């Protein structure tokens, strides 16, 4: 997809190739799909900025900037082809976009043959930005990139894209562009956009945008606050409306709003009101997935307006039900006494909930983890639960603390995908931790509990038929594909020669039959899993008493309820503290009223 020049005088070409890299699976093959599931907002954001530069002819009226965006999770990337595209144009560069820590080794493997042919390559994203922010740039893989002559970009590209393109056009790229100390305002800036032909490669043709950046909280395992900052920077409602209209014009109406915490976007209400207007007054069909915190239900009208705006699914960082684990990770905004109120509010709005749950906090043991998962099943009315290893992601406070303390963490960045053990645990061996991780998935995704999840949705007349697709996706990803759900898609691609350097390239006679059998077996397992869930759904729908369903998680919240969740080792002290805080708050208001 290129941006054609509007100037009749264009006689030169600059080929800009944007690549969102994937990473390697445990066998060393690049993780790719016929249709991926999670669209890359980094790719959309940089494409929008580059398109603006092309339309403004920043390289001169006689230069046409061609832009080619690729998401490697759904498109095979062959460096020799990229090199030929740039060589045929006579000028250009490859930008590796939004590169996370687990994608950095593969990004270097893509960059190496390009650099050997003299192609200019830049790498930006969370790893480079996080390492510059928290470790002063001291990172083995970052040093490898610099030694190869790869440009490193740290920070955000708004207001800086023109500078980089001009330097690349003149073959004067700097080794480092570091803008971490100067986070830009994003209101009124060029909007994130991806061409429909690329969005079509995601399941359901989903695209994405960020309505805001930054998060006010201080979670120690998070990289967002150290890369995008803790101050809310946001697009205006006018920006969002323009973005929606431009996407709808090219046939895209399903969006992932990638704000790490949309509830803390200070303009959430203005944005939701605008989306409501577009849906109700102009009859534009819109669907959204958002991410929020566990206290969002306390914002007046937030959940109700989300439902009216077209939010169909919401991701919530539940993380844990043990207050000491949450406090230790500086996630004090998560209050277990609010979990049931919050989840029931989303249930009432008929919005499907995804919740993240972290395994491996210092006090976790195999026994406590499974006990807690059973409590979650019984007492919290959430729908999709996904588990993560507590991972010291480069760019997080946890990573900085461990490295500065001399703790040995896994040197292979490819494993920093939240689905692998990367650091030692004080109470569990690596084997025990990995074993209980798999056991946690098996404990939650039983047929019995999935029936309870479906019954809860049906009783509230929520879209349970959509939920069974999501349940199949999340459980099947772990059980069948052996990959975390956030990295899966529809039908796994594997290319014989696209294997991690150092691992053998299998012969044709061995690779293709094995890949074919593996694919057929997996498709069969997917069909069986979906069929089993579908049978449960049909049985529930036929139940004449389906709207009367009630279980412990669905019971109305009371002030004096005595849930098992409140009796884990650290819960009583936390609840006593919350009660004292509440009484002090009420006393303060009573005193103010008397005064």
VMD Tcl script that draws the C-alpha trace (Angstrom):
set ca {
  {0.00 0.00 0.00}
  {1.65 3.24 -1.11}
  {0.61 6.85 -0.88}
  {0.60 8.24 -4.42}
  {2.11 11.66 -4.97}
  {-0.31 14.46 -5.74}
  {2.46 16.36 -7.49}
  {2.88 16.02 -11.25}
  {6.56 16.94 -10.75}
  {7.44 13.84 -8.67}
  {10.49 12.29 -10.31}
  {12.08 10.53 -7.31}
  {10.83 7.77 -5.03}
  {11.43 7.02 -1.37}
  {10.24 3.57 -0.29}
  {9.28 3.46 3.38}
  {8.58 -0.06 4.67}
  {6.93 -0.39 8.09}
  {7.19 -3.82 9.74}
  {5.59 -4.92 13.01}
  {7.71 -8.00 13.83}
  {6.43 -11.19 15.41}
  {8.66 -13.49 17.48}
  {9.72 -17.14 17.63}
  {7.80 -20.02 19.18}
  {9.54 -22.63 21.33}
  {10.57 -24.57 18.19}
  {12.13 -21.48 16.65}
  {9.48 -20.81 13.99}
  {8.04 -17.32 13.55}
  {4.54 -17.07 15.03}
  {2.27 -16.26 12.07}
  {-1.35 -16.84 11.10}
  {-3.70 -16.76 8.15}
  {-5.64 -14.24 10.25}
  {-4.17 -12.68 13.39}
  {-6.35 -11.56 16.30}
  {-4.77 -8.43 17.81}
  {-4.19 -5.45 15.50}
  {-1.03 -3.40 16.01}
  {-1.78 0.15 17.08}
  {1.90 1.07 16.81}
  {1.78 0.17 13.12}
  {-1.41 2.18 12.62}
  {0.00 5.19 14.48}
  {3.26 5.30 12.53}
  {1.47 4.68 9.23}
  {-0.79 7.66 9.96}
  {2.22 9.87 10.69}
  {4.06 8.69 7.59}
  {0.98 9.24 5.42}
  {0.78 12.81 6.69}
  {4.44 13.34 5.74}
  {3.80 11.93 2.27}
  {0.80 14.18 1.74}
  {2.82 17.22 2.82}
  {5.74 16.28 0.52}
  {8.25 16.70 3.35}
  {11.06 15.36 1.13}
  {10.26 17.82 -1.64}
  {7.60 18.19 -4.31}
  {9.63 16.02 -6.66}
  {9.76 13.05 -4.24}
  {7.00 10.48 -3.91}
  {6.96 8.68 -0.55}
  {5.67 5.13 -0.94}
  {4.51 3.54 2.33}
  {4.17 -0.22 2.75}
  {2.87 -1.40 6.17}
  {3.23 -5.08 7.17}
  {2.20 -6.93 10.31}
  {4.32 -10.06 10.49}
  {1.75 -11.89 12.61}
  {-0.33 -12.23 9.44}
  {2.19 -11.62 6.64}
  {5.43 -13.41 5.80}
  {8.37 -11.01 5.78}
  {11.27 -11.83 3.44}
  {14.15 -9.37 3.89}
  {15.47 -9.92 0.35}
  {12.12 -8.76 -1.07}
  {12.10 -5.68 1.14}
  {15.63 -4.88 0.01}
  {14.66 -5.19 -3.67}
  {11.69 -2.86 -3.18}
  {13.96 -0.16 -1.77}
  {16.70 -0.76 -4.33}
  {14.19 -0.44 -7.18}
  {12.90 2.85 -5.72}
  {16.43 4.20 -5.43}
  {15.99 5.30 -1.80}
  {14.18 4.24 1.34}
  {14.38 2.53 4.71}
  {12.80 -0.21 6.80}
  {11.28 0.81 10.14}
  {10.63 -1.94 12.68}
  {7.57 -0.64 14.53}
  {6.43 -1.18 18.14}
  {9.09 -3.81 18.83}
  {8.51 -5.44 22.22}
  {11.25 -7.21 24.16}
  {10.19 -10.67 22.97}
  {10.25 -9.44 19.35}
  {13.65 -7.75 19.53}
  {15.82 -10.82 18.71}
  {13.75 -11.60 15.62}
  {13.77 -7.92 14.60}
  {17.57 -8.10 14.62}
  {17.45 -11.28 12.53}
  {15.30 -9.45 9.97}
  {17.58 -6.42 10.05}
  {20.86 -8.31 9.58}
  {20.45 -9.27 5.87}
  {19.03 -5.82 5.14}
  {22.06 -4.11 6.65}
  {24.36 -6.47 4.72}
  {22.81 -5.06 1.52}
  {23.23 -1.50 2.74}
  {19.54 -0.91 3.51}
  {18.85 1.64 6.24}
  {16.99 0.07 9.19}
  {15.47 1.61 12.31}
  {13.98 -0.10 15.37}
  {11.57 1.58 17.78}
  {9.05 0.42 20.34}
  {8.70 -0.60 23.94}
  {11.99 -2.46 24.35}
  {14.22 0.32 23.09}
  {12.21 2.99 24.89}
  {11.99 1.03 28.14}
  {15.71 0.24 28.21}
  {16.61 3.88 27.55}
  {14.17 5.00 30.25}
  {15.06 2.55 33.03}
  {18.52 1.16 32.23}
  {20.22 4.05 30.45}
  {20.34 2.01 27.25}
  {22.51 -0.72 28.79}
  {21.26 -3.88 27.06}
  {23.13 -6.61 25.18}
  {20.63 -6.79 22.31}
  {20.48 -3.01 21.97}
  {24.29 -2.98 21.69}
  {24.03 -5.65 18.96}
  {21.62 -3.45 17.02}
  {23.96 -0.46 17.23}
  {26.94 -2.58 16.15}
  {24.96 -3.62 13.06}
  {24.32 0.02 12.18}
  {20.64 -0.16 13.06}
  {19.13 3.16 14.11}
  {17.37 3.09 17.50}
  {14.30 5.28 18.07}
  {13.14 5.80 21.66}
  {9.97 7.69 22.48}
  {6.98 8.64 20.35}
  {7.06 9.69 16.70}
  {4.51 12.53 16.69}
  {6.34 15.62 15.48}
  {9.51 13.60 14.79}
  {8.66 11.49 11.74}
  {9.59 14.26 9.31}
  {13.05 14.59 10.88}
  {13.77 10.86 10.57}
  {12.52 10.68 6.97}
  {14.67 13.64 5.93}
  {17.75 12.13 7.57}
  {17.07 8.78 5.89}
  {16.52 10.44 2.49}
  {19.92 12.10 2.82}
  {21.52 8.85 4.12}
  {22.37 10.63 7.37}
  {20.42 8.63 9.94}
  {21.72 9.11 13.48}
  {22.50 6.01 15.54}
  {19.99 7.09 18.21}
  {16.92 9.31 18.33}
  {16.04 9.60 22.00}
  {12.85 11.54 22.79}
  {12.04 9.85 26.10}
  {12.34 13.14 27.99}
  {9.89 14.88 25.69}
  {6.56 13.08 25.37}
  {4.44 14.89 22.77}
  {0.90 16.15 22.93}
  {-1.21 13.92 20.66}
  {-4.33 16.08 20.30}
  {-4.72 17.23 16.71}
  {-1.83 15.06 15.50}
  {-2.18 12.77 12.44}
  {-4.45 9.88 13.36}
  {-3.66 6.15 13.62}
  {-4.83 4.42 10.47}
  {-4.22 1.15 8.70}
  {-5.39 0.44 5.13}
  {-8.44 -1.84 4.92}
  {-6.46 -4.34 2.86}
  {-4.18 -4.84 5.87}
  {-6.94 -4.75 8.50}
  {-8.64 -7.54 6.54}
  {-5.81 -9.81 7.66}
  {-7.07 -9.68 11.26}
  {-9.94 -11.94 12.33}
  {-13.11 -9.88 11.95}
  {-11.25 -7.02 10.21}
  {-10.50 -5.28 13.51}
  {-8.42 -2.11 13.60}
  {-7.15 -0.03 16.51}
  {-6.38 3.42 17.83}
  {-5.24 5.05 21.04}
  {-7.57 7.70 22.42}
  {-4.98 8.54 25.04}
  {-1.61 7.57 26.45}
  {-0.17 7.37 29.93}
  {-1.45 5.81 33.15}
  {-1.55 7.42 36.62}
  {-0.86 4.19 38.53}
  {2.54 2.76 39.53}
  {2.39 -1.02 38.95}
  {5.95 -2.30 39.29}
  {5.56 -4.96 36.57}
  {4.30 -2.46 33.98}
  {6.35 -0.79 31.24}
  {3.62 1.63 30.11}
  {4.25 4.21 32.83}
  {8.00 4.29 32.09}
  {7.53 4.58 28.32}
  {4.35 6.62 27.89}
  {4.45 8.35 31.25}
  {1.89 8.74 34.03}
  {0.33 11.93 32.71}
  {-2.84 11.59 30.63}
  {-2.26 12.77 27.06}
  {-5.24 12.34 24.82}
  {-6.90 12.92 21.50}
  {-9.96 15.15 21.40}
  {-13.46 13.89 20.71}
  {-13.14 15.62 17.32}
  {-9.98 13.61 16.61}
  {-11.74 10.36 17.50}
  {-14.75 11.21 15.35}
  {-12.53 11.94 12.34}
  {-10.69 8.68 12.90}
  {-13.96 6.72 13.13}
  {-15.38 8.30 9.99}
  {-12.22 7.66 7.98}
  {-12.20 4.00 8.99}
  {-15.92 3.54 8.38}
  {-15.41 5.05 4.92}
  {-13.05 2.18 4.11}
  {-15.39 -0.42 5.57}
  {-13.92 -0.81 9.07}
  {-16.19 -0.48 12.10}
  {-14.66 -2.75 14.75}
  {-12.05 -1.14 16.96}
  {-9.64 -1.98 19.75}
  {-9.05 1.20 21.79}
  {-5.54 0.48 23.01}
  {-5.34 2.96 25.91}
  {-3.74 1.01 28.75}
  {-6.56 2.34 30.93}
  {-9.36 4.09 29.06}
  {-11.17 4.84 32.34}
  {-8.32 7.20 33.31}
  {-8.45 9.11 30.03}
  {-9.63 12.48 31.31}
  {-11.85 12.93 28.24}
  {-13.48 9.50 28.39}
  {-16.95 11.01 28.76}
  {-16.59 13.44 25.85}
  {-15.31 10.63 23.65}
  {-18.06 8.21 24.66}
  {-20.72 10.88 24.15}
  {-19.43 11.45 20.62}
  {-19.47 7.73 19.87}
  {-23.00 7.47 21.25}
  {-24.06 10.29 18.95}
  {-22.56 8.53 15.93}
  {-24.31 5.27 16.80}
  {-27.71 6.60 17.81}
  {-28.15 9.70 15.66}
  {-26.24 8.74 12.54}
  {-26.88 4.99 12.81}
  {-23.21 4.12 12.27}
  {-22.56 0.56 13.39}
  {-19.61 0.50 15.79}
  {-18.05 -2.10 18.08}
  {-15.26 -1.59 20.61}
  {-12.91 -3.48 22.90}
  {-11.40 -1.35 25.69}
  {-9.03 -1.78 28.64}
  {-9.90 -0.45 32.11}
  {-8.99 -0.76 35.79}
  {-10.92 -2.42 38.62}
  {-12.32 0.86 39.99}
  {-13.90 2.09 36.75}
  {-17.39 1.26 38.03}
  {-17.04 4.09 40.54}
  {-16.98 6.67 37.75}
  {-20.58 7.92 37.41}
  {-22.19 6.63 34.17}
  {-18.92 5.18 32.86}
  {-20.13 1.62 32.29}
  {-23.56 2.73 31.07}
  {-22.02 5.06 28.50}
  {-19.57 2.37 27.40}
  {-22.51 0.11 26.62}
  {-24.35 2.87 24.75}
  {-21.21 3.70 22.74}
  {-20.89 0.14 21.45}
  {-18.35 -1.42 23.81}
  {-18.87 -5.17 23.49}
  {-15.85 -6.47 25.39}
  {-13.68 -5.07 28.15}
  {-10.26 -6.14 29.39}
  {-9.64 -5.70 33.14}
  {-6.30 -6.09 34.91}
  {-7.61 -8.10 37.87}
  {-4.08 -9.53 38.42}
  {-4.67 -11.29 41.77}
  {-7.06 -11.69 44.71}
  {-4.37 -11.43 47.41}
  {-3.93 -7.89 48.76}
  {-0.28 -8.39 49.73}
  {0.61 -9.41 46.17}
  {-1.21 -6.40 44.77}
  {0.42 -4.03 47.26}
  {3.85 -5.52 46.60}
  {3.41 -4.73 42.91}
  {2.26 -1.17 43.76}
  {-1.18 -2.05 42.38}
  {-3.02 -0.56 45.33}
  {-5.88 0.61 43.12}
  {-7.04 -3.01 42.95}
  {-9.31 -3.57 45.94}
  {-10.69 -7.10 46.29}
  {-13.72 -5.67 48.12}
  {-14.72 -3.96 44.86}
  {-14.18 -6.86 42.47}
  {-17.70 -8.29 42.69}
  {-19.39 -4.88 42.41}
  {-17.30 -4.03 39.37}
  {-17.84 -7.33 37.55}
  {-21.56 -7.36 38.28}
  {-21.83 -3.83 36.85}
  {-20.28 -5.01 33.56}
  {-22.52 -8.08 33.66}
  {-25.59 -5.86 34.04}
  {-24.44 -3.86 31.00}
  {-24.21 -7.14 29.01}
  {-20.56 -6.58 28.20}
  {-18.19 -9.57 28.08}
  {-15.25 -9.33 30.50}
  {-11.69 -10.50 29.99}
  {-9.53 -10.48 33.09}
  {-5.78 -10.84 33.37}
  {-4.39 -12.82 36.31}
  {-0.69 -12.92 37.23}
  {0.92 -16.04 38.68}
  {4.19 -15.87 40.58}
  {3.96 -13.10 43.13}
  {6.49 -13.67 45.97}
  {4.01 -15.36 48.34}
  {2.44 -17.59 45.67}
  {2.79 -21.35 45.98}
  {1.33 -24.06 43.73}
  {-1.29 -24.78 46.37}
  {-2.28 -21.14 46.94}
  {-2.54 -20.47 43.21}
  {-4.99 -23.31 42.56}
  {-6.95 -22.41 45.71}
  {-7.29 -18.83 44.49}
  {-8.36 -19.88 40.99}
  {-11.12 -22.01 42.53}
  {-12.24 -19.00 44.59}
  {-12.34 -16.83 41.47}
  {-14.49 -19.42 39.69}
  {-16.95 -19.57 42.56}
  {-17.18 -15.94 43.68}
  {-16.39 -13.64 40.74}
  {-18.75 -13.39 37.73}
  {-16.05 -12.83 35.12}
  {-16.12 -14.49 31.71}
  {-12.66 -14.96 30.18}
  {-9.67 -15.36 32.46}
  {-6.12 -15.37 31.09}
  {-3.02 -16.19 33.09}
  {0.46 -14.69 32.87}
  {3.78 -15.40 34.50}
  {5.00 -12.49 36.61}
  {7.68 -11.33 34.18}
  {10.36 -8.67 34.75}
  {9.76 -6.93 31.44}
  {12.64 -4.67 30.37}
  {11.41 -1.14 30.99}
  {9.59 -2.07 34.20}
  {10.58 -1.30 37.79}
  {10.69 -5.06 38.51}
  {13.32 -5.59 35.80}
  {15.38 -2.62 36.94}
  {15.33 -3.83 40.56}
  {16.33 -7.40 39.74}
  {19.15 -6.43 37.38}
  {20.54 -3.78 39.72}
  {20.43 -6.32 42.56}
  {22.49 -8.81 40.56}
  {19.67 -11.35 40.16}
  {20.20 -13.49 37.08}
  {17.29 -13.14 34.66}
  {16.87 -15.07 31.42}
  {19.17 -13.55 28.78}
  {16.91 -14.64 25.88}
  {14.54 -11.74 25.19}
  {12.41 -14.00 22.99}
  {10.98 -15.52 26.18}
  {9.73 -12.21 27.61}
  {6.18 -12.77 26.32}
  {4.51 -13.36 29.74}
  {4.16 -17.04 28.78}
  {7.60 -18.18 30.00}
  {9.48 -18.15 33.31}
  {12.22 -15.52 33.05}
  {13.37 -15.03 36.65}
  {13.73 -17.11 39.85}
  {10.87 -17.37 42.35}
  {11.44 -17.42 46.14}
  {9.03 -20.29 46.85}
  {8.70 -22.27 43.63}
  {11.18 -24.04 41.40}
  {11.02 -23.26 37.69}
  {9.38 -26.65 37.08}
  {6.75 -26.12 39.81}
  {5.95 -22.65 38.49}
  {5.52 -23.88 34.92}
  {3.45 -26.85 36.11}
  {1.04 -24.74 38.16}
  {0.74 -22.26 35.29}
  {-0.63 -25.03 33.07}
  {-2.74 -26.33 35.95}
  {-4.31 -22.89 36.47}
  {-5.62 -22.89 32.88}
  {-6.92 -26.44 33.28}
  {-8.60 -25.54 36.58}
  {-10.47 -22.54 35.19}
  {-11.45 -23.91 31.78}
  {-13.39 -27.01 32.84}
  {-16.61 -27.87 31.00}
  {-18.49 -27.48 34.28}
  {-17.22 -23.95 34.86}
  {-17.66 -22.93 31.23}
  {-21.31 -23.95 31.55}
  {-21.58 -21.67 34.60}
  {-20.01 -18.79 32.60}
  {-22.45 -19.36 29.72}
  {-25.43 -19.60 32.10}
  {-24.46 -16.30 33.74}
  {-24.35 -14.58 30.35}
  {-27.61 -16.12 29.14}
  {-29.39 -15.17 32.36}
  {-28.46 -11.53 31.70}
  {-29.29 -11.84 27.99}
  {-25.70 -11.02 27.11}
  {-24.06 -12.30 23.89}
  {-23.25 -15.81 25.09}
  {-22.84 -17.09 21.52}
  {-19.91 -14.69 21.12}
  {-18.51 -15.85 24.43}
  {-18.19 -19.47 23.33}
  {-15.98 -18.33 20.45}
  {-13.81 -16.44 22.94}
  {-13.70 -19.36 25.36}
  {-12.64 -21.67 22.55}
  {-10.00 -19.16 21.45}
  {-8.43 -18.72 24.89}
  {-8.56 -22.33 26.04}
  {-7.63 -23.73 22.64}
  {-4.62 -21.43 22.32}
  {-3.04 -22.96 25.41}
  {-4.34 -26.50 25.01}
  {-3.92 -26.93 21.24}
  {-1.49 -24.33 19.92}
  {0.67 -24.16 23.10}
  {0.84 -20.38 22.59}
  {-0.68 -17.60 24.71}
  {-4.13 -16.51 23.42}
  {-2.93 -12.95 22.74}
  {-0.48 -14.36 20.19}
  {-2.82 -16.71 18.38}
  {-4.94 -16.41 15.26}
  {-6.77 -18.46 12.66}
  {-4.72 -21.27 11.09}
  {-1.03 -21.35 11.95}
  {1.47 -20.58 9.19}
  {4.94 -22.11 9.29}
  {7.65 -21.57 6.69}
  {10.49 -24.05 6.52}
  {13.27 -21.52 6.11}
  {11.88 -18.99 8.61}
  {13.52 -20.54 11.64}
  {15.63 -18.93 14.33}
  {19.33 -18.82 13.46}
  {21.25 -21.63 15.15}
  {18.42 -24.14 14.72}
  {18.55 -26.60 11.78}
  {16.46 -26.06 8.65}
  {14.46 -29.27 8.31}
  {14.57 -31.09 4.96}
  {11.55 -30.79 2.67}
  {10.60 -34.45 3.02}
  {10.37 -34.08 6.80}
  {9.01 -30.56 7.29}
  {5.97 -30.51 5.00}
  {4.39 -33.87 5.94}
  {4.86 -33.02 9.63}
  {3.33 -29.56 9.14}
  {0.38 -31.00 7.20}
  {-0.38 -33.66 9.82}
  {0.05 -31.14 12.63}
  {-2.37 -28.73 10.92}
  {-5.03 -31.38 10.33}
  {-4.81 -32.67 13.90}
  {-5.06 -29.15 15.31}
  {-8.07 -28.29 13.14}
  {-9.76 -31.46 14.39}
  {-9.07 -30.52 18.00}
  {-10.42 -26.99 17.41}
  {-13.60 -28.48 15.91}
  {-14.08 -30.83 18.86}
  {-13.52 -28.04 21.39}
  {-15.94 -25.66 19.69}
  {-18.50 -28.45 19.24}
  {-18.36 -29.28 22.94}
  {-18.87 -25.64 23.94}
  {-21.62 -25.20 21.36}
  {-23.46 -28.21 22.79}
  {-23.31 -26.65 26.26}
  {-24.63 -23.36 24.86}
  {-27.54 -25.05 23.05}
  {-28.46 -26.99 26.19}
  {-28.45 -23.79 28.27}
  {-30.52 -21.88 25.70}
  {-33.17 -24.61 25.73}
  {-33.50 -24.53 29.51}
  {-36.92 -22.95 30.27}
  {-35.49 -21.56 33.52}
  {-32.37 -20.06 31.93}
  {-33.27 -16.49 32.94}
  {-33.61 -17.53 36.57}
  {-30.07 -18.83 36.91}
  {-28.25 -17.79 40.06}
  {-24.99 -18.83 41.70}
  {-22.77 -17.38 44.41}
  {-20.90 -15.08 42.03}
  {-24.17 -13.60 40.75}
  {-25.74 -12.92 44.15}
  {-26.18 -9.19 44.86}
  {-23.30 -7.61 46.75}
  {-23.98 -6.76 50.41}
  {-21.96 -4.74 52.92}
  {-21.53 -7.67 55.28}
  {-20.95 -10.55 52.85}
  {-18.45 -13.15 53.98}
  {-16.75 -14.51 50.87}
  {-13.92 -17.05 50.90}
  {-11.91 -14.46 48.95}
  {-11.83 -12.38 52.13}
  {-10.14 -15.18 54.10}
  {-6.94 -15.69 52.16}
  {-3.87 -15.05 54.39}
  {-3.50 -11.32 53.70}
  {-7.17 -10.45 53.12}
  {-8.41 -9.88 56.72}
  {-5.84 -7.16 57.48}
  {-6.63 -5.45 54.18}
  {-10.38 -5.53 54.82}
  {-9.92 -4.16 58.34}
  {-7.84 -1.33 56.90}
  {-10.48 -0.58 54.26}
  {-13.21 -0.54 56.91}
  {-11.20 1.93 59.02}
  {-10.68 4.10 55.96}
  {-14.37 3.99 55.10}
  {-15.42 4.88 58.66}
  {-12.97 7.80 58.70}
  {-14.34 8.98 55.37}
  {-17.94 8.80 56.62}
  {-17.02 10.56 59.89}
  {-15.33 13.34 57.93}
  {-18.47 13.88 55.84}
  {-20.70 13.85 58.94}
  {-18.46 16.43 60.60}
  {-18.53 18.60 57.48}
  {-22.32 18.39 57.33}
  {-22.68 19.49 60.98}
  {-20.23 22.35 60.44}
}
mol new
graphics top color blue
foreach p $ca { graphics top sphere $p radius 0.5 }
foreach p [lrange $ca 0 end-1] q [lrange $ca 1 end] { graphics top cylinder $p $q radius 0.2 }
display resetview
